[in-house]
Amino acid sequence: MAFKSKHRRITIRHRLFHFVSYAGRAANFKRAQLGYPPMWYLMVEGRRCPVFPCDVDQSAPELDAALRDWAEDNALGPVEEAML
């Protein structure tokens, strides 16, 4: 079965985050390239930042919660007291 890319858009603190899953790659030792599994990436200005490996058994609500947790821990600055 071929890998099928997926998109998730999540709004956190009035900011839209766009996540895309990409297929992994087998290692190619002749070219000194390491392999990697299918991954979720955060799309930022046309570039992709790795988030975590794809889990095909993960439900949509679980995935959204994991992506939200990752974004809050890694892509957002500290919460200002005035915003609370």
C-alpha positions in Angstrom: 0.0 0.0 0.0 1.4 3.4 -1.0 1.8 6.2 1.6 -1.0 8.8 1.4 0.0 12.3 2.5 -2.5 14.0 4.9 -3.0 17.6 6.1 -4.1 18.9 9.5 -4.9 22.5 10.2 -5.1 23.5 13.9 -5.8 27.0 15.3 -4.0 27.7 18.6 -4.2 31.2 20.3 -5.6 32.7 17.1 -2.8 31.3 15.0 -3.3 28.7 12.2 -0.8 25.8 12.1 -0.6 23.7 9.0 0.8 20.1 9.4 1.5 17.7 6.5 2.6 14.1 6.6 5.3 12.9 4.2 6.4 9.4 3.3 9.7 8.1 4.8 12.8 7.1 3.0 14.9 4.0 3.1 18.6 4.4 3.9 21.0 4.7 0.9 24.4 3.9 2.1 26.0 4.5 -1.3 25.0 8.1 -1.0 25.6 8.3 2.7 21.9 9.1 3.3 20.1 7.9 6.5 16.6 6.5 6.3 13.7 8.0 8.2 10.1 6.9 8.9 6.9 8.6 7.6 6.8 11.9 9.5 4.5 14.8 10.4 5.9 18.2 9.5 4.9 21.8 10.4 4.8 23.9 7.3 6.4 27.4 7.8 6.8 29.8 4.9 7.2 27.0 2.4 9.6 25.0 4.5 8.9 22.0 6.6 10.0 21.4 10.2 9.9 17.8 11.5 7.4 17.1 14.3 7.2 13.4 15.0 6.7 10.1 13.2 3.3 9.2 11.7 1.3 6.6 13.5 -1.3 5.1 11.1 -3.3 3.7 14.1 -3.8 7.1 15.7 -7.3 8.5 15.6 -8.0 12.0 14.3 -8.8 13.4 17.8 -5.6 11.8 19.2 -3.5 13.2 16.3 -4.9 16.7 16.7 -4.2 16.6 20.5 -0.6 15.4 19.9 0.0 18.1 17.2 -1.5 20.8 19.5 0.7 19.7 22.4 3.8 19.7 20.1 3.0 23.2 18.8 2.4 24.6 22.3 5.7 23.1 23.5 7.8 23.9 20.4 6.2 26.6 18.1 4.7 29.1 20.5 6.4 31.5 22.9 5.5 31.7 26.6 2.0 32.9 27.5 1.8 36.5 28.6 0.1 37.1 31.9 -2.2 39.7 30.1 -3.4 37.0 27.7 -4.7 34.7 30.5 
